Amino acid sequence: MQQKENKQSAEWIWEEESEKWDPSPLLVSICFHLLLFLAILCFVIYMPVPGNPLGGRSADSVGIVFSTGNGFEEPGGGSVSFSQAAKPDLEKSDPELNEKEKDQVRKAVDSFLPAPNTVGVRNTAPAETEDPTGKERENSSASGSGDSGNSSPFAGQSGSGNGSGNGAGNGGQAVQFADLKGNGRKFVYVLDRSESMRWSNEAPMKFALKEAKESINSLDARLGAVRFQLIYYNHEAKVFEKERLLPVDEPNKNRAIKFLDSIYPEGGTNPLAAIEKAVKLNPDVIFFLTDADEEIPPMALDRIHDLCRRSGVRQIHVVEFGKESGVKKISFKRLALENNGQYIFKKID
């Protein structure tokens, strides 16, 4: 009997203790920490911009973010430390938090932050690209100012100084051909050798060979020119050697210059085939020389322009030969202008 009463007494005590336990503090703590976590997350996402007391990003602060060590450099000027801006001051935000709770908040914030020195960092090493025509790799070693071509949004951010003549730049070497100048790293020379180049004691052919020799000889890898090729055409187009761009070095230049002495005018003329062959070699600059009597059809010009855009050809410069009474070809001028090049008419009688 005594044991039964003790058992009932223990059950009453346990029930009384159970009734005394109140879960509301636990719920309040959970809600508090959840709200704190959301507040920190919102603070990280809508981090204030210096100079904008209202918080958030103003319309004039939208742009490219450049890395400055552990923080951002805003487009409008000034820098923001990511760790300082994103991590809250826990002592000021809630002085009643104990150390364990502070550590939990810090860990939660750190899990959303990237590793140090990685915010906005971009790879500034020179890109190694593969020549699609030669399957050989080349690195851009040119420095200074110049045309950087179609590149990333960061193009032109490095390099300084002013140059003239055949100086090096980010766009390569400035190379001259028959009073025209092209800037790039890869060059293709397209020369007309049709029968019509024989007139006036072969004056057009002699002029074309002379200009090509001087231009090829001026190519210098130290100034940014890395590859070149020579195409000569009449009713068919032929490549000087290997059907791909050749490295700019003395042996290749000497062979090309010597080969030019073997070219003589004969046959009909098909400039369109020669231009398309040149574009498919993926150069930066094409020097095109012709005395063709016929215009290039508009649809062919459109096709060439599309090929240039897809192949990365930056410039096509055109030299047209003709007599004093000759008529300049509108299509040759359009070929140059539509492909960022220059056009010149040479009178030879």
C-alpha positions in Angstrom: 0.0 0.0 0.0 2.9 2.3 1.0 4.6 1.6 -2.4 1.5 2.4 -4.3 1.2 5.8 -2.5 4.9 6.6 -3.2 4.4 5.8 -6.9 1.3 8.1 -7.1 3.2 10.8 -5.3 6.1 10.6 -7.8 3.8 10.8 -10.7 2.1 13.9 -9.2 5.5 15.6 -8.7 6.6 14.8 -12.3 3.3 16.2 -13.7 3.7 19.4 -11.6 7.3 19.8 -12.9 6.1 19.2 -16.4 3.4 21.8 -16.1 6.0 24.3 -14.8 8.3 24.0 -18.0 7.5 26.8 -20.5 8.7 26.3 -24.2 8.1 30.0 -25.0 11.7 31.1 -24.3 13.0 28.5 -26.7 10.7 29.7 -29.4 11.6 33.3 -28.8 15.3 32.4 -29.1 14.8 30.5 -32.3 12.8 33.4 -33.8 15.4 35.9 -32.7 18.3 34.0 -34.2 16.3 33.5 -37.4 15.6 37.2 -37.7 19.2 38.0 -37.0 20.4 35.7 -39.7 18.0 37.2 -42.2 19.1 40.7 -41.3 22.7 39.8 -41.8 21.9 38.2 -45.2 20.0 41.3 -46.3 22.9 43.5 -45.2 25.3 41.4 -47.3 23.0 41.6 -50.4 22.2 45.3 -50.0 25.5 46.4 -48.8 25.6 50.3 -48.7 27.8 52.2 -51.2 30.1 54.9 -49.9 28.6 58.3 -50.5 25.1 56.9 -50.6 23.6 57.3 -47.1 20.3 55.7 -48.2 22.0 52.3 -48.7 21.8 50.1 -51.8 23.4 50.8 -55.1 22.6 54.1 -56.9 22.1 54.3 -60.6 25.6 55.7 -61.2 27.4 53.0 -59.3 26.4 50.2 -61.7 29.4 49.0 -63.7 32.5 46.8 -63.7 33.9 46.0 -60.3 37.7 45.8 -60.2 39.6 44.0 -57.5 41.7 46.0 -55.0 43.1 43.3 -52.7 40.4 42.3 -50.3 37.7 44.7 -51.5 36.0 46.5 -54.3 36.9 49.6 -56.2 33.6 51.2 -57.1 33.2 52.7 -60.6 32.6 56.1 -59.2 35.7 56.0 -57.1 36.7 54.8 -53.6 37.0 51.3 -52.3 34.9 49.1 -50.1 36.4 46.3 -48.0 34.2 43.3 -48.5 35.0 41.8 -45.1 34.3 45.1 -43.3 31.1 45.9 -45.2 29.6 42.4 -45.0 30.5 41.4 -41.5 28.4 43.2 -38.8 29.7 44.5 -35.6 28.3 42.0 -33.2 29.1 44.1 -30.1 27.0 47.0 -31.3 24.2 45.0 -32.9 23.4 43.0 -29.8 25.6 43.3 -26.7 23.5 40.7 -24.9 24.7 37.8 -27.1 27.1 35.4 -25.4 30.4 34.3 -27.0 28.9 31.0 -28.3 26.1 32.8 -30.1 28.5 35.3 -31.5 30.7 32.5 -32.9 27.6 30.9 -34.5 26.7 34.2 -36.2 30.3 34.7 -37.4 30.4 31.2 -38.9 27.1 31.7 -40.6 28.3 35.0 -42.2 31.7 33.5 -43.2 30.0 30.6 -45.0 28.5 33.2 -47.4 31.7 35.1 -48.0 34.3 34.0 -50.6 37.9 33.3 -49.6 40.2 36.4 -49.1 41.7 38.0 -52.2 39.2 36.4 -54.5 36.4 39.0 -54.7 36.3 40.5 -58.1 39.7 39.1 -59.0 40.4 38.4 -62.7 43.2 36.5 -64.3 45.6 39.1 -65.7 48.1 36.6 -67.1 48.5 36.8 -70.9 46.1 34.5 -72.6 47.6 31.6 -74.5 45.7 31.2 -77.7 45.8 28.5 -80.4 46.3 29.5 -84.0 43.4 27.9 -85.8 45.4 27.6 -89.0 48.7 26.5 -87.6 47.8 24.7 -84.4 50.6 26.5 -82.7 50.4 28.5 -79.5 51.4 32.1 -79.1 51.5 34.6 -76.2 51.0 38.3 -76.6 54.2 40.0 -75.4 53.5 43.4 -76.9 53.1 46.3 -74.5 52.2 50.0 -74.8 49.2 51.6 -76.4 47.4 50.4 -79.4 44.3 48.9 -80.8 43.4 45.8 -78.7 40.8 44.4 -81.1 37.7 42.5 -80.0 38.4 41.4 -76.5 37.0 41.3 -73.1 35.5 44.3 -71.2 38.9 44.8 -69.6 40.7 45.4 -72.9 42.9 48.4 -72.9 43.3 48.6 -69.1 47.0 47.7 -69.2 49.8 49.4 -71.0 50.7 53.1 -71.4 52.8 55.4 -73.5 52.6 56.9 -77.0 54.2 55.5 -80.0 54.5 56.2 -83.7 55.7 54.5 -86.9 56.3 50.7 -86.4 56.1 50.9 -82.6 54.7 48.0 -80.6 51.3 48.1 -78.9 48.5 45.9 -77.5 47.3 45.6 -81.1 50.6 44.5 -82.5 52.9 46.1 -85.1 52.0 49.0 -87.4 52.9 47.7 -90.8 53.0 49.8 -94.0 52.1 48.6 -97.5 51.8 50.9 -100.6 51.1 54.0 -98.5 48.5 52.1 -96.4 49.1 51.1 -92.8 47.6 48.2 -90.9 48.0 47.4 -87.2 48.0 43.8 -86.0 49.9 40.7 -85.2 49.0 38.5 -88.1 49.3 39.7 -91.7 48.3 38.3 -95.2 49.4 39.8 -98.5 47.2 39.1 -101.5 48.8 40.0 -104.8 47.3 40.1 -108.3 49.5 38.4 -110.9 47.0 38.2 -113.8 48.0 39.1 -117.4 46.6 42.6 -117.0 49.4 43.4 -114.5 51.8 43.2 -117.5 50.8 46.5 -119.1 53.2 49.5 -119.1 56.3 47.3 -119.1 54.9 45.4 -116.1 54.9 48.5 -114.0 52.0 47.3 -111.8 53.6 43.9 -111.2 57.0 45.5 -110.4 55.3 48.0 -108.0 53.3 45.2 -106.2 56.4 43.0 -105.7 58.5 45.9 -104.5 55.9 47.0 -101.9 55.4 43.4 -100.7 59.1 42.8 -100.2 59.5 46.0 -98.2 56.5 45.3 -96.1 57.4 41.7 -95.3 61.0 42.7 -94.5 59.7 45.2 -92.0 57.8 42.6 -90.0 59.4 42.3 -86.5 58.3 39.9 -83.8 59.8 42.3 -81.2 57.3 44.9 -82.3 54.3 42.6 -82.2 54.1 41.0 -85.6 54.0 37.2 -85.0 52.7 35.6 -88.2 52.3 36.3 -91.9 51.5 34.7 -95.3 51.6 35.5 -99.0 48.8 34.7 -101.5 49.2 35.3 -105.2 46.4 34.9 -107.7 45.2 35.1 -111.3 42.3 32.8 -112.3 43.2 30.7 -109.2 44.6 31.6 -105.8 47.8 30.0 -104.4 49.4 30.2 -101.0 53.2 30.7 -100.8 53.9 27.9 -98.3 52.1 25.4 -96.1 48.5 26.8 -96.4 48.8 28.4 -92.9 50.2 31.4 -91.3 54.0 31.3 -90.9 56.0 32.6 -87.8 57.7 35.9 -88.3 61.4 35.0 -88.4 64.3 35.8 -90.7 64.3 32.4 -92.5 60.6 32.6 -93.4 60.8 36.3 -94.4 63.8 35.6 -96.6 62.2 32.7 -98.3 59.0 34.7 -99.0 61.0 37.7 -100.3 63.0 35.4 -102.6 59.9 33.7 -103.8 58.4 37.0 -104.9 61.1 37.2 -107.6 59.6 34.1 -109.2 56.1 35.6 -109.7 55.2 36.9 -113.1 51.9 38.0 -114.6 49.8 35.6 -116.6 46.2 34.2 -116.8 42.9 35.6 -115.9 41.8 37.1 -112.6 39.6 35.9 -109.8 40.1 38.2 -106.8 37.1 36.8 -104.8 38.7 33.4 -104.4 42.0 34.9 -103.2 40.2 37.2 -100.6 38.2 34.3 -99.2 41.4 32.1 -99.0 43.1 35.0 -97.1 40.2 35.4 -94.7 40.1 31.7 -93.8 43.7 32.0 -92.6 42.3 34.1 -89.7 44.8 37.1 -89.9 44.3 40.4 -88.2 45.2 42.4 -91.4 44.8 41.7 -95.1 46.6 43.8 -97.7 44.8 43.3 -101.0 46.3 44.5 -104.3 44.5 44.3 -107.7 43.9 45.9 -111.1 40.8 43.8 -111.8 38.5 45.3 -114.4 35.2 43.8 -113.0 33.4 44.8 -109.8 32.9 42.3 -107.0 29.1 41.5 -106.7 27.3 43.0 -103.6 26.3 39.5 -102.4 30.0 38.4 -102.5 31.0 41.5 -100.5 28.4 40.7 -97.9 29.8 37.1 -97.7 33.3 38.4 -97.2 32.2 40.8 -94.5 30.5 37.9 -92.6 33.6 35.7 -93.0 35.7 38.5 -91.6 33.4 38.9 -88.6 33.5 35.2 -87.8 37.2 34.8 -88.5 38.4 37.7 -86.5 39.8 39.7 -89.4 40.1 43.3 -88.2 41.2 45.1 -91.4 41.2 44.7 -95.2 43.3 47.4 -96.9 42.8 47.7 -100.7 45.3 49.0 -103.3 43.8 49.3 -106.8 45.9 49.9 -109.9 44.6 51.8 -112.9 45.5 54.2 -115.7 45.0 58.0 -115.5 41.7 57.6 -117.4 40.7 54.5 -115.4 37.5 54.2 -113.4 37.8 53.4 -109.7 35.8 50.3 -108.7 33.1 51.1 -106.1 33.2 47.5 -104.8 36.9 47.7 -103.9 36.3 50.8 -102.0 33.4 49.2 -100.2 35.5 46.1 -99.5 37.9 48.3 -97.6 35.5 50.6 -95.8 33.1 47.8 -94.6 36.1 45.9 -93.1 37.7 48.7 -91.2 40.4 49.3 -93.8 41.7 51.9 -96.2 41.4 52.2 -100.0 43.9 53.8 -102.3 44.0 54.1 -106.1 47.4 54.0 -107.8 47.7 55.6 -111.2 50.3 53.8 -113.4 50.7 54.6 -117.1 
